Amino acid sequence: MKRCNLEMNGFGPDGGQILAECVKQNAALEEFNISSNRLNTPNAFAIAQAILANDSLQVLRVVKYRFI
């Protein structure tokens, strides 16, 4: 899988650790959108560490949307 859009799925903190493992293990992933999933700071660090192990990832979208 080269592109994965998991935007607005509400994974939360537990799911964030799983997302990090996905980034680490998928050597074909080029674009990953995990915006608006209620991820926390430890998830951000785990995902950052996973990116270091993934040479193929070119685009990571992590946006927190605010609706008014």
MMTF fields as JSON, N, C-alpha, C and O atoms, coordinates in Angstrom:
{
  "mmtfVersion": "1.0.0",
  "mmtfProducer": "UNKNOWN",
  "numBonds": 271,
  "numAtoms": 272,
  "numGroups": 68,
  "numChains": 1,
  "numModels": 1,
  "chainsPerModel": [1],
  "groupsPerChain": [68],
  "chainIdList": ["A"],
  "bondAtomList": [4, 2, 8, 6, 12, 10, 16, 14, 20, 18, 24, 22, 28, 26, 32, 30, 36, 34, 40, 38, 44, 42, 48, 46, 52, 50, 56, 54, 60, 58, 64, 62, 68, 66, 72, 70, 76, 74, 80, 78, 84, 82, 88, 86, 92, 90, 96, 94, 100, 98, 104, 102, 108, 106, 112, 110, 116, 114, 120, 118, 124, 122, 128, 126, 132, 130, 136, 134, 140, 138, 144, 142, 148, 146, 152, 150, 156, 154, 160, 158, 164, 162, 168, 166, 172, 170, 176, 174, 180, 178, 184, 182, 188, 186, 192, 190, 196, 194, 200, 198, 204, 202, 208, 206, 212, 210, 216, 214, 220, 218, 224, 222, 228, 226, 232, 230, 236, 234, 240, 238, 244, 242, 248, 246, 252, 250, 256, 254, 260, 258, 264, 262, 268, 266],
  "bondOrderList": [1, 1, 1, 1, 1, 1, 1, 1, 1, 1, 1, 1, 1, 1, 1, 1, 1, 1, 1, 1, 1, 1, 1, 1, 1, 1, 1, 1, 1, 1, 1, 1, 1, 1, 1, 1, 1, 1, 1, 1, 1, 1, 1, 1, 1, 1, 1, 1, 1, 1, 1, 1, 1, 1, 1, 1, 1, 1, 1, 1, 1, 1, 1, 1, 1, 1, 1],
  "groupList": [{"groupName": "MET", "atomNameList": ["N", "CA", "C", "O"], "elementList": ["N", "C", "C", "O"], "formalChargeList": [0, 0, 0, 0], "bondAtomList": [1, 0, 2, 1, 3, 2], "bondOrderList": [1, 1, 2], "singleLetterCode": "M", "chemCompType": "L-PEPTIDE LINKING"}, {"groupName": "LYS", "atomNameList": ["N", "CA", "C", "O"], "elementList": ["N", "C", "C", "O"], "formalChargeList": [0, 0, 0, 0], "bondAtomList": [1, 0, 2, 1, 3, 2], "bondOrderList": [1, 1, 2], "singleLetterCode": "K", "chemCompType": "L-PEPTIDE LINKING"}, {"groupName": "ARG", "atomNameList": ["N", "CA", "C", "O"], "elementList": ["N", "C", "C", "O"], "formalChargeList": [0, 0, 0, 0], "bondAtomList": [1, 0, 2, 1, 3, 2], "bondOrderList": [1, 1, 2], "singleLetterCode": "R", "chemCompType": "L-PEPTIDE LINKING"}, {"groupName": "CYS", "atomNameList": ["N", "CA", "C", "O"], "elementList": ["N", "C", "C", "O"], "formalChargeList": [0, 0, 0, 0], "bondAtomList": [1, 0, 2, 1, 3, 2], "bondOrderList": [1, 1, 2], "singleLetterCode": "C", "chemCompType": "L-PEPTIDE LINKING"}, {"groupName": "ASN", "atomNameList": ["N", "CA", "C", "O"], "elementList": ["N", "C", "C", "O"], "formalChargeList": [0, 0, 0, 0], "bondAtomList": [1, 0, 2, 1, 3, 2], "bondOrderList": [1, 1, 2], "singleLetterCode": "N", "chemCompType": "L-PEPTIDE LINKING"}, {"groupName": "LEU", "atomNameList": ["N", "CA", "C", "O"], "elementList": ["N", "C", "C", "O"], "formalChargeList": [0, 0, 0, 0], "bondAtomList": [1, 0, 2, 1, 3, 2], "bondOrderList": [1, 1, 2], "singleLetterCode": "L", "chemCompType": "L-PEPTIDE LINKING"}, {"groupName": "GLU", "atomNameList": ["N", "CA", "C", "O"], "elementList": ["N", "C", "C", "O"], "formalChargeList": [0, 0, 0, 0], "bondAtomList": [1, 0, 2, 1, 3, 2], "bondOrderList": [1, 1, 2], "singleLetterCode": "E", "chemCompType": "L-PEPTIDE LINKING"}, {"groupName": "GLY", "atomNameList": ["N", "CA", "C", "O"], "elementList": ["N", "C", "C", "O"], "formalChargeList": [0, 0, 0, 0], "bondAtomList": [1, 0, 2, 1, 3, 2], "bondOrderList": [1, 1, 2], "singleLetterCode": "G", "chemCompType": "PEPTIDE LINKING"}, {"groupName": "PHE", "atomNameList": ["N", "CA", "C", "O"], "elementList": ["N", "C", "C", "O"], "formalChargeList": [0, 0, 0, 0], "bondAtomList": [1, 0, 2, 1, 3, 2], "bondOrderList": [1, 1, 2], "singleLetterCode": "F", "chemCompType": "L-PEPTIDE LINKING"}, {"groupName": "PRO", "atomNameList": ["N", "CA", "C", "O"], "elementList": ["N", "C", "C", "O"], "formalChargeList": [0, 0, 0, 0], "bondAtomList": [1, 0, 2, 1, 3, 2], "bondOrderList": [1, 1, 2], "singleLetterCode": "P", "chemCompType": "L-PEPTIDE LINKING"}, {"groupName": "ASP", "atomNameList": ["N", "CA", "C", "O"], "elementList": ["N", "C", "C", "O"], "formalChargeList": [0, 0, 0, 0], "bondAtomList": [1, 0, 2, 1, 3, 2], "bondOrderList": [1, 1, 2], "singleLetterCode": "D", "chemCompType": "L-PEPTIDE LINKING"}, {"groupName": "GLN", "atomNameList": ["N", "CA", "C", "O"], "elementList": ["N", "C", "C", "O"], "formalChargeList": [0, 0, 0, 0], "bondAtomList": [1, 0, 2, 1, 3, 2], "bondOrderList": [1, 1, 2], "singleLetterCode": "Q", "chemCompType": "L-PEPTIDE LINKING"}, {"groupName": "ILE", "atomNameList": ["N", "CA", "C", "O"], "elementList": ["N", "C", "C", "O"], "formalChargeList": [0, 0, 0, 0], "bondAtomList": [1, 0, 2, 1, 3, 2], "bondOrderList": [1, 1, 2], "singleLetterCode": "I", "chemCompType": "L-PEPTIDE LINKING"}, {"groupName": "ALA", "atomNameList": ["N", "CA", "C", "O"], "elementList": ["N", "C", "C", "O"], "formalChargeList": [0, 0, 0, 0], "bondAtomList": [1, 0, 2, 1, 3, 2], "bondOrderList": [1, 1, 2], "singleLetterCode": "A", "chemCompType": "L-PEPTIDE LINKING"}, {"groupName": "VAL", "atomNameList": ["N", "CA", "C", "O"], "elementList": ["N", "C", "C", "O"], "formalChargeList": [0, 0, 0, 0], "bondAtomList": [1, 0, 2, 1, 3, 2], "bondOrderList": [1, 1, 2], "singleLetterCode": "V", "chemCompType": "L-PEPTIDE LINKING"}, {"groupName": "SER", "atomNameList": ["N", "CA", "C", "O"], "elementList": ["N", "C", "C", "O"], "formalChargeList": [0, 0, 0, 0], "bondAtomList": [1, 0, 2, 1, 3, 2], "bondOrderList": [1, 1, 2], "singleLetterCode": "S", "chemCompType": "L-PEPTIDE LINKING"}, {"groupName": "THR", "atomNameList": ["N", "CA", "C", "O"], "elementList": ["N", "C", "C", "O"], "formalChargeList": [0, 0, 0, 0], "bondAtomList": [1, 0, 2, 1, 3, 2], "bondOrderList": [1, 1, 2], "singleLetterCode": "T", "chemCompType": "L-PEPTIDE LINKING"}, {"groupName": "TYR", "atomNameList": ["N", "CA", "C", "O"], "elementList": ["N", "C", "C", "O"], "formalChargeList": [0, 0, 0, 0], "bondAtomList": [1, 0, 2, 1, 3, 2], "bondOrderList": [1, 1, 2], "singleLetterCode": "Y", "chemCompType": "L-PEPTIDE LINKING"}],
  "groupTypeList": [0, 1, 2, 3, 4, 5, 6, 0, 4, 7, 8, 7, 9, 10, 7, 7, 11, 12, 5, 13, 6, 3, 14, 1, 11, 4, 13, 13, 5, 6, 6, 8, 4, 12, 15, 15, 4, 2, 5, 4, 16, 9, 4, 13, 8, 13, 12, 13, 11, 13, 12, 5, 13, 4, 10, 15, 5, 11, 14, 5, 2, 14, 14, 1, 17, 2, 8, 12],
  "groupIdList": [1, 2, 3, 4, 5, 6, 7, 8, 9, 10, 11, 12, 13, 14, 15, 16, 17, 18, 19, 20, 21, 22, 23, 24, 25, 26, 27, 28, 29, 30, 31, 32, 33, 34, 35, 36, 37, 38, 39, 40, 41, 42, 43, 44, 45, 46, 47, 48, 49, 50, 51, 52, 53, 54, 55, 56, 57, 58, 59, 60, 61, 62, 63, 64, 65, 66, 67, 68],
  "secStructList": [7, 7, 3, 3, 3, 7, 6, 6, 7, 7, 7, 2, 2, 2, 2, 2, 2, 2, 2, 2, 2, 2, 2, 2, 2, 7, 6, 6, 7, 7, 3, 3, 3, 7, 7, 1, 1, 7, 7, 7, 2, 2, 2, 2, 2, 2, 2, 2, 2, 2, 2, 2, 6, 7, 1, 1, 7, 7, 3, 3, 3, 7, 7, 7, 7, 7, 7, 7],
  "xCoordList": [0.845, 0.0, 0.898, 1.779, 0.663, 1.475, 0.826, 1.522, -0.498, -1.207, -2.279, -3.028, -2.336, -3.313, -3.916, -3.197, -5.234, -5.936, -6.808, -7.829, -6.399, -7.149, -7.657, -7.836, -7.881, -8.337, -9.695, -10.605, -9.81, -11.058, -11.666, -12.867, -10.833, -11.321, -11.386, -11.871, -10.907, -11.018, -10.218, -10.698, -9.01, -8.199, -7.868, -7.874, -7.583, -7.237, -5.856, -5.149, -5.457, -4.099, -3.698, -2.571, -4.583, -4.222, -3.992, -3.064, -4.83, -4.687, -3.448, -2.906, -2.995, -1.8, -0.565, 0.293, -0.471, 0.663, 0.617, 1.654, -0.56, -0.728, -0.379, 0.249, -0.782, -0.433, 1.086, 1.616, 1.78, 3.245, 3.838, 4.766, 3.321, 3.806, 3.552, 4.384, 2.408, 2.099, 3.118, 3.573, 3.482, 4.477, 5.82, 6.51, 6.182, 7.477, 7.569, 8.624, 6.485, 6.534, 6.205, 6.54, 5.558, 5.158, 6.24, 6.304, 7.077, 8.197, 7.776, 8.603, 6.516, 6.042, 5.26, 4.977, 4.911, 4.057, 4.747, 5.846, 4.097, 4.646, 3.865, 4.439, 2.567, 1.728, 0.767, 0.082, 0.724, -0.069, -0.776, -0.13, -2.096, -2.893, -3.576, -4.455, -3.158, -3.758, -4.319, -4.324, -4.779, -5.322, -6.583, -7.366, -6.761, -7.97, -8.296, -9.397, -7.35, -7.561, -7.333, -7.147, -7.339, -7.183, -5.91, -5.909, -4.828, -3.549, -2.918, -3.203, -2.063, -1.447, 0.062, 0.59, 0.746, 2.182, 2.989, 3.871, 2.73, 3.477, 3.265, 4.18, 2.062, 1.824, 2.701, 3.258, 2.825, 3.654, 5.098, 5.734, 5.623, 6.983, 7.122, 8.116, 6.147, 6.193, 6.161, 6.884, 5.321, 5.231, 6.524, 6.989, 7.101, 8.374, 9.477, 10.271, 9.527, 10.51, 10.274, 11.226, 9.01, 8.677, 9.113, 9.561, 8.981, 9.39, 10.892, 11.334, 11.662, 13.108, 13.43, 14.474, 12.537, 12.751, 12.117, 12.241, 11.44, 10.727, 11.352, 11.225, 12.019, 12.687, 11.759, 12.125, 10.586, 9.713, 8.718, 8.241, 8.386, 7.373, 7.839, 8.895, 7.03, 7.354, 6.42, 6.83, 5.152, 4.155, 3.448, 2.898, 3.47, 2.719, 1.831, 2.323, 0.527, -0.409, -0.978, -1.603, -0.74, -1.255, -1.805, -1.084, -3.077, -3.717, -4.808, -5.556, -4.89, -5.961, -6.952, -6.646, -8.13, -9.143, -9.945, -10.229, -10.288, -11.17, -12.402, -12.318, -13.538, -14.785, -15.447, -15.536, -15.902, -16.563, -18.06, -18.803],
  "yCoordList": [-1.161, 0.0, 1.234, 1.372, 2.131, 3.34, 4.539, 5.386, 4.626, 5.765, 5.252, 4.328, 5.873, 5.456, 6.697, 7.506, 6.846, 7.974, 7.451, 6.805, 7.732, 7.312, 8.532, 8.486, 9.604, 10.863, 10.712, 10.067, 11.323, 11.41, 10.05, 9.842, 9.129, 7.821, 7.66, 6.64, 8.646, 8.612, 7.51, 6.898, 7.243, 6.172, 6.4, 5.454, 7.62, 7.908, 7.4, 6.867, 7.56, 7.21, 5.754, 5.492, 4.817, 3.402, 3.097, 2.37, 3.647, 3.433, 4.092, 3.639, 5.159, 5.853, 4.977, 5.076, 4.125, 3.201, 2.192, 1.808, 1.779, 0.843, 1.534, 0.929, 2.799, 3.56, 3.668, 3.56, 3.878, 3.954, 2.637, 2.647, 1.528, 0.222, 0.047, -0.517, 0.526, 0.436, 1.201, 0.716, 2.4, 3.208, 2.488, 2.472, 1.906, 1.233, 0.007, -0.256, -0.741, -2.022, -1.959, -2.887, -0.888, -0.812, -0.107, 1.123, -0.863, -0.312, 0.309, 0.928, 0.165, 0.729, 2.027, 2.735, 2.339, 3.491, 4.797, 5.078, 5.602, 6.877, 8.055, 9.114, 7.878, 8.966, 8.437, 7.437, 9.119, 8.649, 9.842, 10.789, 9.794, 10.87, 10.338, 9.479, 10.86, 10.45, 11.67, 11.708, 12.64, 13.873, 13.612, 12.714, 14.411, 14.398, 13.02, 12.505, 12.442, 11.132, 11.132, 10.063, 12.271, 12.398, 11.732, 11.074, 11.912, 11.363, 12.273, 13.47, 11.712, 12.5, 12.617, 12.125, 13.268, 13.498, 12.196, 12.089, 11.204, 9.945, 9.295, 8.672, 9.44, 8.918, 9.635, 9.006, 10.947, 11.728, 11.25, 11.11, 10.998, 10.494, 9.098, 8.808, 8.241, 6.882, 6.916, 6.168, 7.786, 7.908, 8.501, 8.078, 9.47, 10.049, 8.99, 8.943, 8.148, 7.061, 6.085, 5.581, 5.819, 4.903, 5.469, 4.732, 6.784, 7.426, 7.229, 7.063, 7.247, 7.032, 5.657, 5.472, 4.695, 3.334, 3.105, 2.017, 4.117, 3.969, 4.887, 6.108, 4.314, 5.103, 5.527, 6.397, 4.951, 5.231, 6.357, 6.965, 6.656, 7.658, 9.043, 9.51, 9.704, 11.034, 12.102, 13.247, 11.728, 12.696, 12.119, 11.019, 12.878, 12.527, 13.714, 14.817, 13.489, 14.553, 14.273, 13.241, 15.228, 15.154, 16.539, 17.404, 16.731, 18.034, 17.88, 16.903, 18.834, 18.862, 19.917, 21.109, 19.486, 20.41, 20.975, 20.283, 22.22, 22.867, 23.348, 24.147, 22.845, 23.245, 24.3, 24.144, 25.349, 26.432, 26.373, 27.199],
  "zCoordList": [0.0, 0.0, 0.0, 0.848, -0.965, -1.07, -0.406, 0.155, -0.459, 0.133, 1.085, 0.765, 2.267, 3.263, 3.915, 4.502, 3.811, 4.412, 5.545, 5.306, 6.783, 7.966, 8.731, 9.948, 8.014, 8.604, 9.292, 8.771, 10.479, 11.24, 11.582, 11.415, 12.061, 12.468, 13.984, 14.472, 14.733, 16.181, 16.849, 17.802, 16.373, 16.941, 18.406, 19.193, 18.782, 20.165, 20.526, 19.671, 21.799, 22.225, 21.993, 21.574, 22.252, 22.056, 20.584, 20.23, 19.742, 18.301, 17.734, 16.726, 18.372, 17.903, 17.931, 17.053, 18.929, 19.001, 17.853, 17.311, 17.499, 16.381, 15.066, 14.197, 14.914, 13.709, 13.569, 12.463, 14.676, 14.639, 14.137, 13.329, 14.598, 14.137, 12.644, 11.933, 12.17, 10.734, 9.91, 8.874, 10.365, 9.652, 9.639, 8.62, 10.748, 10.866, 9.967, 9.39, 9.839, 9.141, 7.652, 6.915, 7.192, 5.79, 4.983, 4.975, 4.314, 3.551, 2.23, 1.561, 1.83, 0.568, 0.768, -0.198, 2.009, 2.295, 1.926, 2.403, 1.068, 0.632, 1.21, 1.465, 1.416, 1.906, 2.969, 2.755, 4.123, 5.259, 5.889, 6.336, 5.924, 6.512, 7.767, 7.692, 8.926, 10.196, 10.939, 12.169, 10.198, 10.767, 11.579, 11.27, 12.62, 13.461, 14.027, 13.833, 14.714, 15.332, 16.838, 17.418, 17.479, 18.936, 19.441, 20.482, 18.689, 19.094, 20.143, 20.178, 21.0, 22.056, 21.838, 20.842, 22.769, 22.638, 22.571, 21.718, 23.428, 23.281, 21.904, 21.365, 21.339, 19.989, 18.974, 18.074, 19.118, 18.197, 18.241, 17.197, 19.44, 19.564, 18.963, 18.298, 19.188, 18.629, 17.112, 16.452, 16.557, 15.098, 14.538, 13.48, 15.234, 14.801, 14.776, 13.837, 15.794, 15.826, 14.679, 14.083, 14.369, 13.275, 11.933, 11.055, 11.777, 10.522, 10.296, 9.159, 11.364, 11.233, 10.657, 10.031, 10.865, 10.369, 8.996, 8.434, 8.451, 7.183, 6.142, 6.235, 5.161, 4.124, 2.996, 2.206, 2.894, 1.76, 2.014, 1.056, 3.271, 3.578, 3.163, 3.59, 2.316, 1.814, 2.376, 2.569, 2.641, 3.107, 4.326, 4.278, 5.42, 6.628, 6.961, 7.197, 6.978, 7.317, 8.705, 8.947, 9.61, 10.965, 11.298, 11.795, 11.021, 11.224, 12.272, 12.267, 13.153, 14.135, 13.684, 13.695, 13.29, 12.798, 13.972, 14.95, 13.844, 14.823, 14.076, 13.144, 14.508, 13.892, 14.753, 15.97, 14.146, 14.881, 14.642, 15.172]
}
